[in-house]
Amino acid sequence: ACLVGSEMCIRDRLKPDEVDTLNKYFDDAPFHKHLNRDYLLIHMGFAIGWRMSELLQIKVSDVWDFNNNRVLDYVHINKSKVKKKIQGKSALVSNDLKKMIEKYITKYSIPLKEEYLFQSPMIIGDSKTLPLGYRQALRIVKKHFINAGLDQSNLSTHTLRKVFADRVYLSLIHISE
């Protein structure tokens, strides 16, 4: 947020070229066990603009049609998983995001409907998976910002929502012109 008439700004947004840098980093990054999960998590934040706590609660059944073996057109979560809402929350899934989700689910074998899309490596009881925790998601986001060479001093998981908001705002400006 910038103070009106001031040169001083708090650095909490990614510019479009920095988003491109992050995407290129993921394209060129050496493979590791959770790379695709991390990329999908960050890209989903850019694409649908939900809070990190809401993204972490998405289950495979919220994005995947098991009858037709394809990604759903909308991702939906129930109100119990949504902060400050009376009803649940839905978002349109873009074609790019559909391809990423499909690749992630099919290639990395997340077969069960009630599995979390972004799983923690921790397992409790009889093989019950847990979602990634918020702090772990924050570490993941910051790690990839640093590895991509971005200044991450004031960047956080909320930055993903701001990228989404900036994209919506810019698309509205282009429509009105």
QUILINLIN-V253376 format. One record per helix or strand of 3 or more residues. SS is the DSSP state (2 for helix, 1 for strand). FROM is the first residue (numbers start at 1). TO is the last residue. If there is no record, write none. Layout:
BEGIN
ss,from,to
SS,FROM,TO
SS,FROM,TO
END
This chain:
BEGIN
ss,from,to
2,16,28
2,35,48
2,52,55
2,60,63
1,74,77
2,79,81
1,89,92
2,95,107
1,119,124
1,128,131
2,134,147
2,158,176
END
